[in-house]
Amino acid sequence: MRSGFIAIDKPAGITSHDCVARIRKQLGGKGIKVGHSGTLDPMATGVLVVAVGKATRLLGCLQNKKIYQGTIRFGITTDTDDVTGQIVRQVPVSDLVPEQVLPWQSHFVGAILQRPPMVSALRQGGKRLYELAREGETVEVPEREVLVDRLEVLGWRTEPHWELDVEIHCAGGTYIRSIARDWGAKLGCGGTLAALRRTMNSGFYVKDAVLLDHVTKDTELLPLHVPLLVAGNCYPAVRVSAAGAKKWLQGQALATDEFVDVPSPCGKPRNDLYLVFDENNHLLGAGRYCGGIIPSMVLTNCGDG
C-alpha cells in the first residue's frame, strides 16, 4: 500500500474519528496506519486531511492554515454553541439590521482572545471537555489567543432566521462556534453556529477532495496526494542525489552540494523545516536547514511502502 494523504470531503453526522475508522476498514482493516489532521465537529462538512501509512508521521508537519464557510444564526444561544445543542436562551431579533451586525466584523480578525466551547475535544484535568459536559460538570475554560487572518461577510438573510454567512481564513485551533457565540453576545441577542464547511485544510482544497464512500483498497483508484504536493503547499522541499539519500537514511546531515535541486528558499532564516526527497521524488523525511539540512525525521521511501 502506498503512503500519502487523502483529502476527504467529510459528510455531516459523523466524527472525524469515525471517518478515520471507516477509511481504515475500507482500505483493508487492521494493520493499516491511518490518522487525520484537524478535527471537524460531527455537524461540519468539508476537508478532513487523512494520512495513510508512513505519511501519518508527517501530520505534525502540515501547514496550520484553514478556510471555513459558515452560517451564524442570531437570537439563539445553545449549550454547544451550534444548532445541535440545547437552546438555553432565545430572543426575538426582528428589529436587528445589518448596520448593527456588520461593524463587529473587524473585532474577530487578527490575534484575538477566544474561549473554546465547553463541548469540544480540548483536555482539562486529563479529560476532554465534551466528556466533562456529558457528566454534567461545568468548568471554567480559559481564553486563549487564536489567529484569524481574514473574515469576509458573504451575505445575510432575515427569514426564516436572522443569519449571517461568512468565510473565515484562520490558523488551527480557532473555533468558529466561538466566533458565532461571541458575535451574538456583542449584539446582546446571542448567536450560534447553524452550518459549517471547511473548504481548505493544510493546502488541500475541497474541490480536490473525495467522498468517504469512494475510498477503497484498490490503490489505483485511491487518490493519494504524494507528500511532494504537500511540500509545495506547506514547506520548501529539496531533492538529493542517490549518495545523499543513502546518507540521509543513515541519519547523517546533508550539505548543499548533495542537493539535486538547490531551492531558492535556502536563503531563508536558519532552522526552517524542509522536506527531503530522493531523485525519484520519494519522501525521505524532514529536517532543519542550517547551512545543510540536519535530520529531524527520517523515513524510508513514503511512496512505496
C-alpha angles and dihedrals in degrees: 000000000000120000127228143092133306122199104216123196095221114214123224120263101045133082124243088247090055089050091055091047091053092049092050089052093046091050093053109288132249120028095037114112112225128167139157141221122223117014118240121205115245092252092051126089133195141062117014111172109218122192121208127199118334091357088077086078089062098055090101090055096060121114111266097224129114140177122208136184113203145164122228117202116204127208095042132088120189135186092244097040090240136077093264091072134079116278109245097173135014127180133174115261101179091123094050113118131191091247087067095045106041101057089068091062094091091052090072098050126092128015102345135173112242135179110218117231117269089236100061141110094256116121126235123173091356095304132093115250093240089056090053090048091053089053090054095249121142117202133180106254109205121230118250135189119258131175123238110184097185140000118190125185108225098183146302142227135196100204135102083355133001099254136169123205115211141175116213128193109195149146122264116279094045114129113213088192089062091051089052092049094046095045089054090047091054088055092047093234101086129241140217137186112262100179139001134190125176109216098179135024124176094337095315114117128207091237087067096042125108130221116259094241091055094066110102138166089252098104092198089065096038107100098217114178106222113232091246088071090051091050090057091054099040118014137017114260135208132196119216135201123259089260090049091050091053091052091047094053087052089056096253125143119250127228121217092251087066092061117103089201118030103209121220091233089071086094090063123107118295119268094035111151118248131186113225124215133180124235090275092055093252112149114246100178144274133289146166122261114234106150086307127019119275115203117247095162125022120194134175114238108312093195096062112037 
